[in-house]
Amino acid sequence: MNIDPSLARTLMAVLDEGTMDAAARRLHLTPSAVSQRVKAIEDHVGRVLLVRSKPARATQAGLAIVRFARQIELLSHDASAAFEASTPTSVPLAVNADSLSTWFLAPLARLASRLNVTFDLHRDDQDFTAHMLESGEVMGAVTSKAVPVAGCRLQPLGVMRYEAVAAPDYARRWLPAGFYASAFEQAPLVEFDRRDDLQRQWLFATGADPDAPPRHYVPASHDFAIAVHLGIGWGLLPQAQAQDGLRSGELVSLGGEPVDVPLYWQQWNLRSELLDAVASEIVAEGQRVLVSES
């Protein structure tokens, strides 16, 4: 089946922007022209590709077309690099919140300084970013999955190490007799969201009932760290976020074994100078700042 790349890119734009009107502005077309292009590619493949919701969503068949369109974008960038094309190529990537707030932006800044590229970042838990690769929503992802997604290749980044910490006033109030399992069952903790199981892992390892403590939910990495600093609850922070507070006395360690989360970089197994350059910077930074796997 021959698929018109311009039609595929139009479908991609609608999904990226969320609406026909927004896609029209991006493509410098009228909304009617965008709608006609989407209908044309649906007629061509004989499938519904777009769920007309707000925001618009792709069907399973639509995801395959979007993946094709993103691959065309990469190849077009590589081909036009020698001609100093003025339009930057958008690279969608998936990353977990703690990596985004601690180390992930530095390599992107270096890339943006020398390449004609923009980044479209999608944030999710490291256990769930891989599904965006499968769907074609992103080209590369930081993930905890050690097995490559079909059609992707994998490189280890290192281990993100989390330490259990709390504000001193919090520790004096809720853990006055020491850091015992029974005390942790009463002490409020902070979790990122209801899928965050790091605190549960740590509690289980200390002998405490992971379901017992009251919980605060703070679904942003920076704000999560602030909540712990302010004494709202104790929590597991990446070493990069905890070390300054531990040195200054603004945080105290609650002991116990740290929780290690191995991270990997996965990207489409597609020959592309741009995607390889992105991977090279990200992998080098991850391997520099994260804990080496033993």
C-alpha positions as protocol buffer text, in pm:
chain_id: "A"
residue {
  index: 1
  type: MET
  ca { x: 0 y: 0 z: 0 }
}
residue {
  index: 2
  type: ASN
  ca { x: 142 y: 340 z: -102 }
}
residue {
  index: 3
  type: ILE
  ca { x: 72 y: 605 z: 161 }
}
residue {
  index: 4
  type: ASP
  ca { x: 105 y: 972 z: 74 }
}
residue {
  index: 5
  type: PRO
  ca { x: 358 y: 1115 z: 324 }
}
residue {
  index: 6
  type: SER
  ca { x: 184 y: 1455 z: 326 }
}
residue {
  index: 7
  type: LEU
  ca { x: -142 y: 1292 z: 432 }
}
residue {
  index: 8
  type: ALA
  ca { x: 34 y: 1088 z: 699 }
}
residue {
  index: 9
  type: ARG
  ca { x: 199 y: 1403 z: 834 }
}
residue {
  index: 10
  type: THR
  ca { x: -138 y: 1576 z: 846 }
}
residue {
  index: 11
  type: LEU
  ca { x: -279 y: 1296 z: 1060 }
}
residue {
  index: 12
  type: MET
  ca { x: 29 y: 1320 z: 1285 }
}
residue {
  index: 13
  type: ALA
  ca { x: -21 y: 1695 z: 1323 }
}
residue {
  index: 14
  type: VAL
  ca { x: -384 y: 1650 z: 1429 }
}
residue {
  index: 15
  type: LEU
  ca { x: -284 y: 1399 z: 1695 }
}
residue {
  index: 16
  type: ASP
  ca { x: 10 y: 1607 z: 1817 }
}
residue {
  index: 17
  type: GLU
  ca { x: -195 y: 1927 z: 1838 }
}
residue {
  index: 18
  type: GLY
  ca { x: -518 y: 1767 z: 1956 }
}
residue {
  index: 19
  type: THR
  ca { x: -762 y: 1937 z: 1716 }
}
residue {
  index: 20
  type: MET
  ca { x: -811 y: 2003 z: 1346 }
}
residue {
  index: 21
  type: ASP
  ca { x: -793 y: 2379 z: 1402 }
}
residue {
  index: 22
  type: ALA
  ca { x: -459 y: 2359 z: 1586 }
}
residue {
  index: 23
  type: ALA
  ca { x: -318 y: 2127 z: 1321 }
}
residue {
  index: 24
  type: ALA
  ca { x: -432 y: 2371 z: 1052 }
}
residue {
  index: 25
  type: ARG
  ca { x: -235 y: 2652 z: 1217 }
}
residue {
  index: 26
  type: ARG
  ca { x: 74 y: 2433 z: 1240 }
}
residue {
  index: 27
  type: LEU
  ca { x: 47 y: 2326 z: 875 }
}
residue {
  index: 28
  type: HIS
  ca { x: -60 y: 2669 z: 744 }
}
residue {
  index: 29
  type: LEU
  ca { x: -378 y: 2517 z: 602 }
}
residue {
  index: 30
  type: THR
  ca { x: -747 y: 2576 z: 659 }
}
residue {
  index: 31
  type: PRO
  ca { x: -928 y: 2342 z: 902 }
}
residue {
  index: 32
  type: SER
  ca { x: -1139 y: 2226 z: 607 }
}
residue {
  index: 33
  type: ALA
  ca { x: -825 y: 2125 z: 415 }
}
residue {
  index: 34
  type: VAL
  ca { x: -696 y: 1933 z: 717 }
}
residue {
  index: 35
  type: SER
  ca { x: -1027 y: 1752 z: 753 }
}
residue {
  index: 36
  type: GLN
  ca { x: -1026 y: 1664 z: 381 }
}
residue {
  index: 37
  type: ARG
  ca { x: -672 y: 1526 z: 407 }
}
residue {
  index: 38
  type: VAL
  ca { x: -761 y: 1308 z: 705 }
}
residue {
  index: 39
  type: LYS
  ca { x: -1067 y: 1177 z: 521 }
}
residue {
  index: 40
  type: ALA
  ca { x: -856 y: 1113 z: 210 }
}
residue {
  index: 41
  type: ILE
  ca { x: -604 y: 895 z: 393 }
}
residue {
  index: 42
  type: GLU
  ca { x: -883 y: 711 z: 574 }
}
residue {
  index: 43
  type: ASP
  ca { x: -1053 y: 642 z: 239 }
}
residue {
  index: 44
  type: HIS
  ca { x: -720 y: 528 z: 96 }
}
residue {
  index: 45
  type: VAL
  ca { x: -644 y: 273 z: 367 }
}
residue {
  index: 46
  type: GLY
  ca { x: -1008 y: 178 z: 422 }
}
residue {
  index: 47
  type: ARG
  ca { x: -989 y: 229 z: 799 }
}
residue {
  index: 48
  type: VAL
  ca { x: -1095 y: 485 z: 1055 }
}
residue {
  index: 49
  type: LEU
  ca { x: -768 y: 638 z: 1172 }
}
residue {
  index: 50
  type: LEU
  ca { x: -885 y: 919 z: 1396 }
}
residue {
  index: 51
  type: VAL
  ca { x: -1130 y: 932 z: 1687 }
}
residue {
  index: 52
  type: ARG
  ca { x: -1288 y: 1278 z: 1658 }
}
residue {
  index: 53
  type: SER
  ca { x: -1274 y: 1356 z: 2029 }
}
residue {
  index: 54
  type: LYS
  ca { x: -1116 y: 1646 z: 2219 }
}
residue {
  index: 55
  type: PRO
  ca { x: -828 y: 1593 z: 2211 }
}
residue {
  index: 56
  type: ALA
  ca { x: -828 y: 1376 z: 1900 }
}
residue {
  index: 57
  type: ARG
  ca { x: -706 y: 1019 z: 1945 }
}
residue {
  index: 58
  type: ALA
  ca { x: -566 y: 765 z: 1702 }
}
residue {
  index: 59
  type: THR
  ca { x: -717 y: 425 z: 1642 }
}
residue {
  index: 60
  type: GLN
  ca { x: -482 y: 127 z: 1634 }
}
residue {
  index: 61
  type: ALA
  ca { x: -456 y: 164 z: 1257 }
}
residue {
  index: 62
  type: GLY
  ca { x: -396 y: 535 z: 1298 }
}
residue {
  index: 63
  type: LEU
  ca { x: -99 y: 471 z: 1529 }
}
residue {
  index: 64
  type: ALA
  ca { x: 71 y: 274 z: 1251 }
}
residue {
  index: 65
  type: ILE
  ca { x: 29 y: 571 z: 1014 }
}
residue {
  index: 66
  type: VAL
  ca { x: 166 y: 812 z: 1276 }
}
residue {
  index: 67
  type: ARG
  ca { x: 471 y: 594 z: 1329 }
}
residue {
  index: 68
  type: PHE
  ca { x: 530 y: 598 z: 952 }
}
residue {
  index: 69
  type: ALA
  ca { x: 496 y: 978 z: 950 }
}
residue {
  index: 70
  type: ARG
  ca { x: 749 y: 1020 z: 1232 }
}
residue {
  index: 71
  type: GLN
  ca { x: 996 y: 797 z: 1050 }
}
residue {
  index: 72
  type: ILE
  ca { x: 954 y: 1011 z: 739 }
}
residue {
  index: 73
  type: GLU
  ca { x: 1024 y: 1321 z: 953 }
}
residue {
  index: 74
  type: LEU
  ca { x: 1351 y: 1172 z: 1074 }
}
residue {
  index: 75
  type: LEU
  ca { x: 1464 y: 1069 z: 728 }
}
residue {
  index: 76
  type: SER
  ca { x: 1368 y: 1409 z: 587 }
}
residue {
  index: 77
  type: HIS
  ca { x: 1573 y: 1582 z: 855 }
}
residue {
  index: 78
  type: ASP
  ca { x: 1879 y: 1370 z: 776 }
}
residue {
  index: 79
  type: ALA
  ca { x: 1841 y: 1433 z: 403 }
}
residue {
  index: 80
  type: SER
  ca { x: 1791 y: 1810 z: 438 }
}
residue {
  index: 81
  type: ALA
  ca { x: 2060 y: 1871 z: 703 }
}
residue {
  index: 82
  type: ALA
  ca { x: 2318 y: 1935 z: 435 }
}
residue {
  index: 83
  type: PHE
  ca { x: 2097 y: 2208 z: 287 }
}
residue {
  index: 84
  type: GLU
  ca { x: 2057 y: 2392 z: 620 }
}
residue {
  index: 85
  type: ALA
  ca { x: 1679 y: 2361 z: 627 }
}
residue {
  index: 86
  type: SER
  ca { x: 1510 y: 2638 z: 827 }
}
residue {
  index: 87
  type: THR
  ca { x: 1225 y: 2432 z: 972 }
}
residue {
  index: 88
  type: PRO
  ca { x: 1325 y: 2241 z: 1286 }
}
residue {
  index: 89
  type: THR
  ca { x: 1235 y: 1876 z: 1325 }
}
residue {
  index: 90
  type: SER
  ca { x: 1021 y: 1788 z: 1628 }
}
residue {
  index: 91
  type: VAL
  ca { x: 1144 y: 1486 z: 1824 }
}
residue {
  index: 92
  type: PRO
  ca { x: 889 y: 1341 z: 2069 }
}
residue {
  index: 93
  type: LEU
  ca { x: 1046 y: 1165 z: 2368 }
}
residue {
  index: 94
  type: ALA
  ca { x: 907 y: 1000 z: 2682 }
}
residue {
  index: 95
  type: VAL
  ca { x: 1073 y: 1038 z: 3021 }
}
residue {
  index: 96
  type: ASN
  ca { x: 991 y: 975 z: 3385 }
}
residue {
  index: 97
  type: ALA
  ca { x: 936 y: 1274 z: 3612 }
}
residue {
  index: 98
  type: ASP
  ca { x: 1243 y: 1227 z: 3832 }
}
residue {
  index: 99
  type: SER
  ca { x: 1480 y: 1202 z: 3537 }
}
residue {
  index: 100
  type: LEU
  ca { x: 1319 y: 1509 z: 3382 }
}
residue {
  index: 101
  type: SER
  ca { x: 1371 y: 1713 z: 3699 }
}
residue {
  index: 102
  type: THR
  ca { x: 1728 y: 1601 z: 3767 }
}
residue {
  index: 103
  type: TRP
  ca { x: 1940 y: 1516 z: 3460 }
}
residue {
  index: 104
  type: PHE
  ca { x: 1745 y: 1477 z: 3137 }
}
residue {
  index: 105
  type: LEU
  ca { x: 1727 y: 1840 z: 3021 }
}
residue {
  index: 106
  type: ALA
  ca { x: 2105 y: 1898 z: 3012 }
}
residue {
  index: 107
  type: PRO
  ca { x: 2170 y: 1671 z: 2709 }
}
residue {
  index: 108
  type: LEU
  ca { x: 1867 y: 1817 z: 2530 }
}
residue {
  index: 109
  type: ALA
  ca { x: 2007 y: 2166 z: 2580 }
}
residue {
  index: 110
  type: ARG
  ca { x: 2336 y: 2061 z: 2420 }
}
residue {
  index: 111
  type: LEU
  ca { x: 2150 y: 1907 z: 2128 }
}
residue {
  index: 112
  type: ALA
  ca { x: 1930 y: 2213 z: 2077 }
}
residue {
  index: 113
  type: SER
  ca { x: 2238 y: 2436 z: 2068 }
}
residue {
  index: 114
  type: ARG
  ca { x: 2384 y: 2259 z: 1766 }
}
residue {
  index: 115
  type: LEU
  ca { x: 2096 y: 2087 z: 1584 }
}
residue {
  index: 116
  type: ASN
  ca { x: 1788 y: 2224 z: 1411 }
}
residue {
  index: 117
  type: VAL
  ca { x: 1549 y: 2038 z: 1641 }
}
residue {
  index: 118
  type: THR
  ca { x: 1271 y: 2086 z: 1894 }
}
residue {
  index: 119
  type: PHE
  ca { x: 1168 y: 1840 z: 2164 }
}
residue {
  index: 120
  type: ASP
  ca { x: 816 y: 1730 z: 2252 }
}
residue {
  index: 121
  type: LEU
  ca { x: 845 y: 1567 z: 2595 }
}
residue {
  index: 122
  type: HIS
  ca { x: 589 y: 1323 z: 2730 }
}
residue {
  index: 123
  type: ARG
  ca { x: 611 y: 1253 z: 3104 }
}
residue {
  index: 124
  type: ASP
  ca { x: 503 y: 928 z: 3263 }
}
residue {
  index: 125
  type: ASP
  ca { x: 626 y: 675 z: 3518 }
}
residue {
  index: 126
  type: GLN
  ca { x: 932 y: 481 z: 3399 }
}
residue {
  index: 127
  type: ASP
  ca { x: 726 y: 161 z: 3409 }
}
residue {
  index: 128
  type: PHE
  ca { x: 482 y: 302 z: 3154 }
}
residue {
  index: 129
  type: THR
  ca { x: 687 y: 508 z: 2907 }
}
residue {
  index: 130
  type: ALA
  ca { x: 760 y: 206 z: 2686 }
}
residue {
  index: 131
  type: HIS
  ca { x: 399 y: 186 z: 2567 }
}
residue {
  index: 132
  type: MET
  ca { x: 444 y: 524 z: 2396 }
}
residue {
  index: 133
  type: LEU
  ca { x: 718 y: 368 z: 2184 }
}
residue {
  index: 134
  type: GLU
  ca { x: 488 y: 81 z: 2091 }
}
residue {
  index: 135
  type: SER
  ca { x: 213 y: 319 z: 1986 }
}
residue {
  index: 136
  type: GLY
  ca { x: 444 y: 542 z: 1780 }
}
residue {
  index: 137
  type: GLU
  ca { x: 368 y: 842 z: 2002 }
}
residue {
  index: 138
  type: VAL
  ca { x: 738 y: 893 z: 2075 }
}
residue {
  index: 139
  type: MET
  ca { x: 1067 y: 800 z: 1906 }
}
residue {
  index: 140
  type: GLY
  ca { x: 1268 y: 734 z: 2221 }
}
residue {
  index: 141
  type: ALA
  ca { x: 1204 y: 682 z: 2591 }
}
residue {
  index: 142
  type: VAL
  ca { x: 1365 y: 652 z: 2931 }
}
residue {
  index: 143
  type: THR
  ca { x: 1216 y: 333 z: 3072 }
}
residue {
  index: 144
  type: SER
  ca { x: 1263 y: 71 z: 3340 }
}
residue {
  index: 145
  type: LYS
  ca { x: 1191 y: -205 z: 3087 }
}
residue {
  index: 146
  type: ALA
  ca { x: 1505 y: -413 z: 3031 }
}
residue {
  index: 147
  type: VAL
  ca { x: 1358 y: -593 z: 2728 }
}
residue {
  index: 148
  type: PRO
  ca { x: 1346 y: -395 z: 2403 }
}
residue {
  index: 149
  type: VAL
  ca { x: 1007 y: -301 z: 2267 }
}
residue {
  index: 150
  type: ALA
  ca { x: 944 y: -463 z: 1929 }
}
residue {
  index: 151
  type: GLY
  ca { x: 1120 y: -261 z: 1662 }
}
residue {
  index: 152
  type: CYS
  ca { x: 1340 y: -76 z: 1914 }
}
residue {
  index: 153
  type: ARG
  ca { x: 1691 y: -102 z: 2049 }
}
residue {
  index: 154
  type: LEU
  ca { x: 1802 y: -59 z: 2409 }
}
residue {
  index: 155
  type: GLN
  ca { x: 2100 y: 85 z: 2597 }
}
residue {
  index: 156
  type: PRO
  ca { x: 2149 y: 91 z: 2977 }
}
residue {
  index: 157
  type: LEU
  ca { x: 2159 y: 433 z: 3142 }
}
residue {
  index: 158
  type: GLY
  ca { x: 2238 y: 337 z: 3501 }
}
residue {
  index: 159
  type: VAL
  ca { x: 2050 y: 320 z: 3829 }
}
residue {
  index: 160
  type: MET
  ca { x: 1844 y: 598 z: 3985 }
}
residue {
  index: 161
  type: ARG
  ca { x: 1895 y: 553 z: 4359 }
}
residue {
  index: 162
  type: TYR
  ca { x: 1626 y: 672 z: 4601 }
}
residue {
  index: 163
  type: GLU
  ca { x: 1681 y: 744 z: 4971 }
}
residue {
  index: 164
  type: ALA
  ca { x: 1415 y: 769 z: 5242 }
}
residue {
  index: 165
  type: VAL
  ca { x: 1431 y: 1117 z: 5395 }
}
residue {
  index: 166
  type: ALA
  ca { x: 1225 y: 1358 z: 5600 }
}
residue {
  index: 167
  type: ALA
  ca { x: 1239 y: 1708 z: 5746 }
}
residue {
  index: 168
  type: PRO
  ca { x: 1387 y: 1717 z: 6099 }
}
residue {
  index: 169
  type: ASP
  ca { x: 1070 y: 1863 z: 6255 }
}
residue {
  index: 170
  type: TYR
  ca { x: 865 y: 1592 z: 6088 }
}
residue {
  index: 171
  type: ALA
  ca { x: 1095 y: 1320 z: 6223 }
}
residue {
  index: 172
  type: ARG
  ca { x: 1072 y: 1461 z: 6577 }
}
residue {
  index: 173
  type: ARG
  ca { x: 694 y: 1472 z: 6562 }
}
residue {
  index: 174
  type: TRP
  ca { x: 613 y: 1142 z: 6395 }
}
residue {
  index: 175
  type: LEU
  ca { x: 917 y: 927 z: 6472 }
}
residue {
  index: 176
  type: PRO
  ca { x: 1027 y: 1048 z: 6819 }
}
residue {
  index: 177
  type: ALA
  ca { x: 1130 y: 704 z: 6945 }
}
residue {
  index: 178
  type: GLY
  ca { x: 1332 y: 618 z: 6635 }
}
residue {
  index: 179
  type: PHE
  ca { x: 1280 y: 475 z: 6292 }
}
residue {
  index: 180
  type: TYR
  ca { x: 1083 y: 158 z: 6372 }
}
residue {
  index: 181
  type: ALA
  ca { x: 842 y: -34 z: 6151 }
}
residue {
  index: 182
  type: SER
  ca { x: 547 y: 27 z: 6386 }
}
residue {
  index: 183
  type: ALA
  ca { x: 616 y: 403 z: 6384 }
}
residue {
  index: 184
  type: PHE
  ca { x: 620 y: 416 z: 6003 }
}
residue {
  index: 185
  type: GLU
  ca { x: 275 y: 259 z: 5996 }
}
residue {
  index: 186
  type: GLN
  ca { x: 139 y: 576 z: 6162 }
}
residue {
  index: 187
  type: ALA
  ca { x: 360 y: 839 z: 5996 }
}
residue {
  index: 188
  type: PRO
  ca { x: 219 y: 1018 z: 5687 }
}
residue {
  index: 189
  type: LEU
  ca { x: 416 y: 972 z: 5366 }
}
residue {
  index: 190
  type: VAL
  ca { x: 424 y: 1140 z: 5027 }
}
residue {
  index: 191
  type: GLU
  ca { x: 360 y: 951 z: 4703 }
}
residue {
  index: 192
  type: PHE
  ca { x: 376 y: 1078 z: 4347 }
}
residue {
  index: 193
  type: ASP
  ca { x: 48 y: 918 z: 4244 }
}
residue {
  index: 194
  type: ARG
  ca { x: -142 y: 593 z: 4298 }
}
residue {
  index: 195
  type: ARG
  ca { x: 94 y: 404 z: 4068 }
}
residue {
  index: 196
  type: ASP
  ca { x: 401 y: 506 z: 4270 }
}
residue {
  index: 197
  type: ASP
  ca { x: 518 y: 198 z: 4461 }
}
residue {
  index: 198
  type: LEU
  ca { x: 866 y: 311 z: 4573 }
}
residue {
  index: 199
  type: GLN
  ca { x: 754 y: 397 z: 4927 }
}
residue {
  index: 200
  type: ARG
  ca { x: 567 y: 67 z: 4945 }
}
residue {
  index: 201
  type: GLN
  ca { x: 883 y: -123 z: 4848 }
}
residue {
  index: 202
  type: TRP
  ca { x: 1084 y: 55 z: 5116 }
}
residue {
  index: 203
  type: LEU
  ca { x: 818 y: -1 z: 5386 }
}
residue {
  index: 204
  type: PHE
  ca { x: 794 y: -369 z: 5301 }
}
residue {
  index: 205
  type: ALA
  ca { x: 1171 y: -405 z: 5328 }
}
residue {
  index: 206
  type: THR
  ca { x: 1167 y: -244 z: 5675 }
}
residue {
  index: 207
  type: GLY
  ca { x: 896 y: -481 z: 5799 }
}
residue {
  index: 208
  type: ALA
  ca { x: 616 y: -225 z: 5805 }
}
residue {
  index: 209
  type: ASP
  ca { x: 271 y: -277 z: 5654 }
}
residue {
  index: 210
  type: PRO
  ca { x: 291 y: -84 z: 5322 }
}
residue {
  index: 211
  type: ASP
  ca { x: -84 y: -16 z: 5324 }
}
residue {
  index: 212
  type: ALA
  ca { x: -102 y: 125 z: 5677 }
}
residue {
  index: 213
  type: PRO
  ca { x: 38 y: 482 z: 5659 }
}
residue {
  index: 214
  type: PRO
  ca { x: -174 y: 783 z: 5559 }
}
residue {
  index: 215
  type: ARG
  ca { x: -71 y: 925 z: 5223 }
}
residue {
  index: 216
  type: HIS
  ca { x: -36 y: 1261 z: 5053 }
}
residue {
  index: 217
  type: TYR
  ca { x: -31 y: 1257 z: 4670 }
}
residue {
  index: 218
  type: VAL
  ca { x: 190 y: 1520 z: 4501 }
}
residue {
  index: 219
  type: PRO
  ca { x: 214 y: 1441 z: 4126 }
}
residue {
  index: 220
  type: ALA
  ca { x: 516 y: 1653 z: 4027 }
}
residue {
  index: 221
  type: SER
  ca { x: 877 y: 1567 z: 4103 }
}
residue {
  index: 222
  type: HIS
  ca { x: 991 y: 1913 z: 4216 }
}
residue {
  index: 223
  type: ASP
  ca { x: 678 y: 1968 z: 4425 }
}
residue {
  index: 224
  type: PHE
  ca { x: 713 y: 1619 z: 4573 }
}
residue {
  index: 225
  type: ALA
  ca { x: 1060 y: 1714 z: 4699 }
}
residue {
  index: 226
  type: ILE
  ca { x: 928 y: 2044 z: 4837 }
}
residue {
  index: 227
  type: ALA
  ca { x: 650 y: 1857 z: 5021 }
}
residue {
  index: 228
  type: VAL
  ca { x: 912 y: 1639 z: 5191 }
}
residue {
  index: 229
  type: HIS
  ca { x: 1128 y: 1942 z: 5277 }
}
residue {
  index: 230
  type: LEU
  ca { x: 825 y: 2117 z: 5429 }
}
residue {
  index: 231
  type: GLY
  ca { x: 747 y: 1819 z: 5650 }
}
residue {
  index: 232
  type: ILE
  ca { x: 416 y: 1720 z: 5493 }
}
residue {
  index: 233
  type: GLY
  ca { x: 538 y: 1361 z: 5493 }
}
residue {
  index: 234
  type: TRP
  ca { x: 847 y: 1150 z: 5443 }
}
residue {
  index: 235
  type: GLY
  ca { x: 936 y: 1020 z: 5101 }
}
residue {
  index: 236
  type: LEU
  ca { x: 1196 y: 861 z: 4877 }
}
residue {
  index: 237
  type: LEU
  ca { x: 1395 y: 1119 z: 4684 }
}
residue {
  index: 238
  type: PRO
  ca { x: 1655 y: 1065 z: 4413 }
}
residue {
  index: 239
  type: GLN
  ca { x: 2006 y: 1116 z: 4549 }
}
residue {
  index: 240
  type: ALA
  ca { x: 2045 y: 1426 z: 4332 }
}
residue {
  index: 241
  type: GLN
  ca { x: 1744 y: 1587 z: 4502 }
}
residue {
  index: 242
  type: ALA
  ca { x: 1828 y: 1469 z: 4855 }
}
residue {
  index: 243
  type: GLN
  ca { x: 2202 y: 1526 z: 4888 }
}
residue {
  index: 244
  type: ASP
  ca { x: 2203 y: 1905 z: 4941 }
}
residue {
  index: 245
  type: GLY
  ca { x: 1931 y: 1882 z: 5205 }
}
residue {
  index: 246
  type: LEU
  ca { x: 2111 y: 1602 z: 5386 }
}
residue {
  index: 247
  type: ARG
  ca { x: 2437 y: 1799 z: 5388 }
}
residue {
  index: 248
  type: SER
  ca { x: 2271 y: 2118 z: 5516 }
}
residue {
  index: 249
  type: GLY
  ca { x: 2058 y: 1946 z: 5779 }
}
residue {
  index: 250
  type: GLU
  ca { x: 1730 y: 2042 z: 5609 }
}
residue {
  index: 251
  type: LEU
  ca { x: 1665 y: 1669 z: 5566 }
}
residue {
  index: 252
  type: VAL
  ca { x: 1748 y: 1365 z: 5775 }
}
residue {
  index: 253
  type: SER
  ca { x: 1799 y: 1012 z: 5648 }
}
residue {
  index: 254
  type: LEU
  ca { x: 1548 y: 755 z: 5770 }
}
residue {
  index: 255
  type: GLY
  ca { x: 1795 y: 473 z: 5713 }
}
residue {
  index: 256
  type: GLY
  ca { x: 1701 y: 147 z: 5550 }
}
residue {
  index: 257
  type: GLU
  ca { x: 1831 y: 25 z: 5218 }
}
residue {
  index: 258
  type: PRO
  ca { x: 1798 y: 263 z: 4924 }
}
residue {
  index: 259
  type: VAL
  ca { x: 1560 y: 168 z: 4644 }
}
residue {
  index: 260
  type: ASP
  ca { x: 1740 y: 130 z: 4311 }
}
residue {
  index: 261
  type: VAL
  ca { x: 1555 y: 169 z: 3982 }
}
residue {
  index: 262
  type: PRO
  ca { x: 1757 y: 63 z: 3673 }
}
residue {
  index: 263
  type: LEU
  ca { x: 1685 y: 287 z: 3375 }
}
residue {
  index: 264
  type: TYR
  ca { x: 1729 y: 221 z: 3004 }
}
residue {
  index: 265
  type: TRP
  ca { x: 1715 y: 422 z: 2686 }
}
residue {
  index: 266
  type: GLN
  ca { x: 1499 y: 269 z: 2414 }
}
residue {
  index: 267
  type: GLN
  ca { x: 1454 y: 414 z: 2066 }
}
residue {
  index: 268
  type: TRP
  ca { x: 1322 y: 307 z: 1730 }
}
residue {
  index: 269
  type: ASN
  ca { x: 1559 y: 75 z: 1550 }
}
residue {
  index: 270
  type: LEU
  ca { x: 1581 y: 314 z: 1256 }
}
residue {
  index: 271
  type: ARG
  ca { x: 1898 y: 443 z: 1093 }
}
residue {
  index: 272
  type: SER
  ca { x: 1883 y: 816 z: 1152 }
}
residue {
  index: 273
  type: GLU
  ca { x: 2168 y: 1057 z: 1220 }
}
residue {
  index: 274
  type: LEU
  ca { x: 1937 y: 1279 z: 1425 }
}
residue {
  index: 275
  type: LEU
  ca { x: 1798 y: 1001 z: 1644 }
}
residue {
  index: 276
  type: ASP
  ca { x: 2145 y: 855 z: 1694 }
}
residue {
  index: 277
  type: ALA
  ca { x: 2275 y: 1197 z: 1802 }
}
residue {
  index: 278
  type: VAL
  ca { x: 1989 y: 1229 z: 2052 }
}
residue {
  index: 279
  type: ALA
  ca { x: 2062 y: 883 z: 2190 }
}
residue {
  index: 280
  type: SER
  ca { x: 2435 y: 949 z: 2216 }
}
residue {
  index: 281
  type: GLU
  ca { x: 2389 y: 1261 z: 2430 }
}
residue {
  index: 282
  type: ILE
  ca { x: 2118 y: 1113 z: 2652 }
}
residue {
  index: 283
  type: VAL
  ca { x: 2298 y: 783 z: 2713 }
}
residue {
  index: 284
  type: ALA
  ca { x: 2628 y: 957 z: 2787 }
}
residue {
  index: 285
  type: GLU
  ca { x: 2460 y: 1188 z: 3040 }
}
residue {
  index: 286
  type: GLY
  ca { x: 2269 y: 907 z: 3206 }
}
residue {
  index: 287
  type: GLN
  ca { x: 2580 y: 694 z: 3240 }
}
residue {
  index: 288
  type: ARG
  ca { x: 2768 y: 993 z: 3381 }
}
residue {
  index: 289
  type: VAL
  ca { x: 2519 y: 1101 z: 3651 }
}
residue {
  index: 290
  type: LEU
  ca { x: 2336 y: 781 z: 3746 }
}
residue {
  index: 291
  type: VAL
  ca { x: 2472 y: 504 z: 3968 }
}
residue {
  index: 292
  type: SER
  ca { x: 2650 y: 232 z: 3772 }
}
residue {
  index: 293
  type: GLU
  ca { x: 2478 y: -105 z: 3776 }
}
residue {
  index: 294
  type: SER
  ca { x: 2673 y: -357 z: 3983 }
}
